[in-house]
């Protein structure tokens, strides 16, 4: 029998729509799909990091359902962002047991964007909470993260669905989860809505001609959910689960080499 092929999972950005990643992970667990390598941008980095720390998808869903917004939002007088990010750092530190990336059983790669060089930066080691904090730093909302000489913001700015990252890091089979963009903008009620919708528009234009380099792409039907609707946990999880189940036979065939 040949050596087991490594399965890589790339979890894309999408703010609240990224909650659909939880449903995908639930479907994988239910069907015995063991992932070896995970990469994530923004929301995908957060969900992927918690998952790689051994937290079951159902527990991640329960956390998302019951989290108090006050635990992760610390507003500040805007200088480089409305949210300082210290609270979210402490929350991620708690959820990941303050572990380092290199100490995990699964390989984890967290993507951020360096504003100074307009290039991708991949965290391969160090505190998980710090890497996640950088990757979720939506420009204008979260203060950027200073890391060495770099100024890091949301990984989704430069690599919305980091499928190439898991391929480059040794995955033989790459499964990508693309939670896409908001459909109709809907009502713009808050400055956060303005920022998130603007990023959606820019990302959509940037991604028009960019093909996601994966063997299988799972696309949960969450385009109707605004980036700011973190209260839509159950709906996002269901949509993620359904999308993964629709691809499950294909996933199993690819894994089995058929």
FIKEBA-878563 format. One record per residue (C-alpha): x, y, z. Coordinates in nm, 3 decimals, always signed. Layout:
BEGIN
ATOM         x         y         z
ATOM         X         Y         Z
...
END
This chain:
BEGIN
ATOM         x         y         z
ATOM    +0.000    +0.000    +0.000
ATOM    +0.133    +0.344    -0.097
ATOM    +0.196    +0.628    +0.140
ATOM    -0.116    +0.818    +0.247
ATOM    -0.164    +1.132    +0.043
ATOM    -0.182    +1.453    +0.243
ATOM    -0.513    +1.637    +0.237
ATOM    -0.497    +2.016    +0.248
ATOM    -0.788    +2.243    +0.335
ATOM    -0.791    +2.613    +0.243
ATOM    -1.047    +2.821    +0.432
ATOM    -1.126    +3.154    +0.271
ATOM    -1.205    +3.498    +0.405
ATOM    -1.555    +3.642    +0.420
ATOM    -1.617    +3.789    +0.766
ATOM    -1.950    +3.655    +0.897
ATOM    -1.991    +3.428    +0.594
ATOM    -1.680    +3.248    +0.718
ATOM    -1.900    +3.084    +0.981
ATOM    -1.995    +2.845    +0.699
ATOM    -1.651    +2.685    +0.745
ATOM    -1.784    +2.529    +1.064
ATOM    -2.051    +2.343    +0.868
ATOM    -1.791    +2.215    +0.622
ATOM    -1.581    +2.083    +0.911
ATOM    -1.890    +1.914    +1.059
ATOM    -1.950    +1.734    +0.730
ATOM    -1.585    +1.627    +0.713
ATOM    -1.594    +1.489    +1.066
ATOM    -1.919    +1.304    +0.999
ATOM    -1.766    +1.140    +0.691
ATOM    -1.427    +1.060    +0.838
ATOM    -1.231    +1.306    +0.623
ATOM    -0.900    +1.364    +0.801
ATOM    -0.730    +1.688    +0.704
ATOM    -0.351    +1.708    +0.738
ATOM    -0.276    +2.068    +0.637
ATOM    -0.490    +2.378    +0.688
ATOM    -0.442    +2.729    +0.554
ATOM    -0.668    +3.020    +0.633
ATOM    -0.727    +3.385    +0.556
ATOM    -0.919    +3.611    +0.792
ATOM    -1.231    +3.425    +0.915
ATOM    -1.083    +3.108    +0.767
ATOM    -0.769    +3.158    +0.977
ATOM    -0.974    +3.191    +1.295
ATOM    -1.192    +2.884    +1.234
ATOM    -0.899    +2.683    +1.101
ATOM    -0.677    +2.764    +1.399
ATOM    -0.939    +2.660    +1.654
ATOM    -1.003    +2.340    +1.457
ATOM    -0.631    +2.256    +1.438
ATOM    -0.613    +2.289    +1.817
ATOM    -0.844    +1.989    +1.841
ATOM    -1.172    +2.169    +1.910
ATOM    -1.460    +1.974    +1.755
ATOM    -1.672    +2.153    +1.493
ATOM    -1.985    +2.125    +1.708
ATOM    -1.803    +2.297    +1.993
ATOM    -1.681    +2.571    +1.758
ATOM    -2.045    +2.621    +1.655
ATOM    -2.153    +2.644    +2.019
ATOM    -1.882    +2.901    +2.087
ATOM    -1.996    +3.109    +1.788
ATOM    -2.359    +3.088    +1.901
ATOM    -2.288    +3.195    +2.256
ATOM    -2.003    +3.443    +2.225
ATOM    -2.074    +3.786    +2.369
ATOM    -1.973    +4.066    +2.132
ATOM    -1.830    +4.255    +2.430
ATOM    -1.569    +3.980    +2.471
ATOM    -1.398    +4.057    +2.141
ATOM    -1.477    +4.417    +2.053
ATOM    -1.270    +4.692    +2.219
ATOM    -1.348    +5.019    +2.046
ATOM    -1.087    +5.292    +2.036
ATOM    -1.057    +5.644    +1.901
ATOM    -0.975    +5.574    +1.535
ATOM    -0.611    +5.618    +1.448
ATOM    -0.545    +5.312    +1.236
ATOM    -0.865    +5.120    +1.315
ATOM    -1.181    +5.132    +1.525
ATOM    -1.102    +4.810    +1.716
ATOM    -0.778    +4.777    +1.913
ATOM    -0.786    +4.398    +1.895
ATOM    -0.653    +4.320    +2.243
ATOM    -0.981    +4.156    +2.344
ATOM    -0.990    +3.935    +2.037
ATOM    -0.627    +3.838    +2.102
ATOM    -0.718    +3.728    +2.454
ATOM    -1.022    +3.539    +2.325
ATOM    -0.822    +3.352    +2.059
ATOM    -0.550    +3.283    +2.316
ATOM    -0.815    +3.122    +2.537
ATOM    -0.976    +2.922    +2.255
ATOM    -0.641    +2.788    +2.131
ATOM    -0.489    +2.721    +2.471
ATOM    -0.218    +2.982    +2.402
ATOM    -0.041    +2.729    +2.180
ATOM    +0.216    +2.786    +1.908
ATOM    +0.158    +2.693    +1.545
ATOM    +0.454    +2.456    +1.540
ATOM    +0.318    +2.258    +1.837
ATOM    +0.000    +2.140    +1.664
ATOM    -0.069    +1.789    +1.536
ATOM    -0.198    +1.933    +1.210
ATOM    +0.006    +2.168    +0.993
ATOM    -0.139    +2.520    +1.007
ATOM    -0.052    +2.817    +0.786
ATOM    -0.211    +3.154    +0.854
ATOM    -0.213    +3.419    +0.584
ATOM    -0.180    +3.794    +0.637
ATOM    -0.103    +4.091    +0.412
ATOM    +0.199    +4.316    +0.461
ATOM    +0.097    +4.673    +0.381
ATOM    +0.458    +4.789    +0.346
ATOM    +0.545    +4.550    +0.064
ATOM    +0.195    +4.471    -0.069
ATOM    +0.283    +4.104    -0.032
ATOM    +0.154    +3.792    +0.137
ATOM    +0.300    +3.687    +0.470
ATOM    +0.249    +3.332    +0.594
ATOM    +0.274    +3.251    +0.964
ATOM    +0.439    +2.910    +1.002
ATOM    +0.534    +2.933    +1.368
ATOM    +0.481    +3.137    +1.682
ATOM    +0.174    +3.213    +1.893
ATOM    -0.149    +3.123    +1.715
ATOM    -0.339    +3.412    +1.869
ATOM    -0.096    +3.664    +1.723
ATOM    -0.113    +3.514    +1.374
ATOM    -0.493    +3.502    +1.380
ATOM    -0.508    +3.858    +1.510
ATOM    -0.306    +3.971    +1.207
ATOM    -0.506    +3.768    +0.957
ATOM    -0.844    +3.902    +1.073
ATOM    -0.732    +4.266    +1.080
ATOM    -0.988    +4.405    +0.837
ATOM    -0.843    +4.739    +0.719
ATOM    -1.017    +5.033    +0.881
ATOM    -1.190    +4.820    +1.143
ATOM    -0.905    +4.649    +1.331
ATOM    -0.577    +4.820    +1.404
ATOM    -0.300    +4.657    +1.194
ATOM    -0.047    +4.428    +1.362
ATOM    +0.319    +4.527    +1.382
ATOM    +0.530    +4.216    +1.320
ATOM    +0.902    +4.283    +1.287
ATOM    +0.931    +4.544    +1.013
ATOM    +0.592    +4.453    +0.871
ATOM    +0.250    +4.612    +0.912
ATOM    +0.004    +4.326    +0.877
ATOM    -0.365    +4.330    +0.791
ATOM    -0.634    +4.087    +0.677
ATOM    -0.503    +3.793    +0.473
ATOM    -0.805    +3.813    +0.246
ATOM    -0.682    +4.142    +0.103
ATOM    -0.418    +3.958    -0.099
ATOM    -0.517    +3.589    -0.087
ATOM    -0.889    +3.541    -0.036
ATOM    -0.882    +3.160    -0.057
ATOM    -0.524    +3.042    +0.011
ATOM    -0.536    +2.714    -0.180
ATOM    -0.191    +2.762    -0.331
ATOM    -0.047    +2.790    +0.020
ATOM    -0.151    +2.437    +0.122
ATOM    -0.033    +2.303    -0.214
ATOM    +0.306    +2.468    -0.171
ATOM    +0.330    +2.337    +0.185
ATOM    +0.299    +1.975    +0.076
ATOM    -0.067    +1.887    +0.027
ATOM    -0.130    +1.624    -0.240
ATOM    -0.503    +1.693    -0.248
ATOM    -0.632    +2.048    -0.205
ATOM    -0.988    +2.125    -0.099
ATOM    -1.082    +2.493    -0.090
ATOM    -1.381    +2.656    +0.076
ATOM    -1.489    +2.981    -0.087
ATOM    -1.761    +3.167    +0.103
ATOM    -1.762    +3.432    -0.167
ATOM    -1.899    +3.782    -0.144
ATOM    -2.216    +3.954    -0.036
ATOM    -2.480    +3.968    -0.308
ATOM    -2.691    +4.281    -0.293
ATOM    -2.540    +4.544    -0.061
ATOM    -2.864    +4.599    +0.127
ATOM    -2.890    +4.881    +0.378
ATOM    -2.571    +5.052    +0.487
ATOM    -2.642    +5.142    +0.848
ATOM    -2.300    +5.173    +1.006
ATOM    -1.945    +5.272    +0.920
ATOM    -1.852    +4.904    +0.959
ATOM    -2.102    +4.823    +0.681
ATOM    -1.937    +5.083    +0.459
ATOM    -1.589    +4.937    +0.516
ATOM    -1.692    +4.572    +0.481
ATOM    -1.900    +4.634    +0.169
ATOM    -1.617    +4.837    +0.013
ATOM    -1.371    +4.553    +0.076
ATOM    -1.619    +4.308    -0.076
ATOM    -1.643    +4.521    -0.391
ATOM    -1.265    +4.552    -0.424
ATOM    -1.205    +4.183    -0.355
ATOM    -1.466    +4.085    -0.610
ATOM    -1.293    +4.290    -0.878
ATOM    -0.947    +4.158    -0.787
ATOM    -1.073    +3.797    -0.792
ATOM    -1.256    +3.822    -1.125
ATOM    -0.971    +3.664    -1.322
ATOM    -0.811    +3.468    -1.040
ATOM    -0.875    +3.094    -1.045
ATOM    -0.870    +2.906    -0.714
ATOM    -0.603    +2.639    -0.759
ATOM    -0.768    +2.344    -0.586
ATOM    -0.878    +1.991    -0.672
ATOM    -1.220    +2.060    -0.522
ATOM    -1.385    +2.393    -0.441
ATOM    -1.674    +2.401    -0.193
ATOM    -1.894    +2.710    -0.229
ATOM    -2.155    +2.751    +0.046
ATOM    -2.460    +2.950    -0.061
ATOM    -2.410    +3.246    +0.172
ATOM    -2.392    +3.539    -0.071
ATOM    -2.714    +3.681    +0.077
ATOM    -2.550    +3.718    +0.419
ATOM    -2.383    +4.052    +0.490
ATOM    -2.026    +4.052    +0.615
ATOM    -2.134    +4.205    +0.946
ATOM    -2.409    +3.952    +1.030
ATOM    -2.229    +3.744    +1.290
ATOM    -2.570    +3.658    +1.435
ATOM    -2.637    +3.428    +1.136
ATOM    -2.439    +3.139    +1.286
ATOM    -2.694    +2.862    +1.241
ATOM    -2.777    +2.955    +0.882
ATOM    -2.411    +2.981    +0.782
ATOM    -2.327    +2.647    +0.944
ATOM    -2.617    +2.475    +0.767
ATOM    -2.516    +2.623    +0.431
ATOM    -2.155    +2.512    +0.483
ATOM    -2.263    +2.161    +0.578
ATOM    -2.496    +2.130    +0.279
ATOM    -2.232    +2.253    +0.035
ATOM    -1.974    +2.007    +0.170
ATOM    -2.221    +1.718    +0.157
ATOM    -2.300    +1.799    -0.207
ATOM    -1.929    +1.751    -0.284
ATOM    -1.871    +1.457    -0.051
ATOM    -1.882    +1.179    -0.309
ATOM    -1.640    +1.371    -0.529
ATOM    -1.412    +1.436    -0.231
ATOM    -1.405    +1.066    -0.145
ATOM    -1.333    +0.970    -0.507
ATOM    -1.040    +1.211    -0.526
ATOM    -0.902    +1.089    -0.193
ATOM    -0.934    +0.727    -0.308
ATOM    -0.762    +0.816    -0.634
ATOM    -1.058    +0.719    -0.852
END
